[in-house]
Amino acid sequence: MGQSGSSRLALKWRIGLAFAAVYLIWGSTYLAIRFAIETIPPYLMGGIRFLLAGALMFAVLRWRGAAWPTRVQWRSTAIVGALLLFGGNGSVIVAEQLVPSGLAAVIIAMVPIWMVMLNWRWGDRVRPTARVWTGLA
């Protein structure tokens, strides 16, 4: 059975609000980092950010009835967290001491394009299809 007109409209609004939230949150991330590192050392700021986000996600999952993580899951989570803090995201936080936040955001936003191009050149060597380019746009 199909949805009623009002439920379709409600769904469209929810989707629109979700997109707006993503744009606002991700769009302001690099500016927020820039402001934060003026008074907090970069890796400390990143650690606090990840700790708060992880605690919030953990609390929501537990509230929704998720099981307590196993020792292996905790270890895996710690490894991923360390790689994020001292690798990719941590490097962006440190780099924002040297480049404007807008430039950092543009460079990060271009990562999917670079991955497709590098895969085309050195990976599968398969030319990206129009569908891939559309997805990147």
Buried (B, 14 or more C-beta within 10 A) or exposed (E): EEEEEEEEEEEEEEEEEEEEEEEEEEEEBBBEBBEBBEEBEBBEBBBEBBEEEEEEEBEEEEEEEEEEBEEEEEEEEEEEBEEEBBEEBBEBBBBBEEBEBEEBBEBBEEEEEEEBBEBBEEEEEEEBEEEBEEEEE
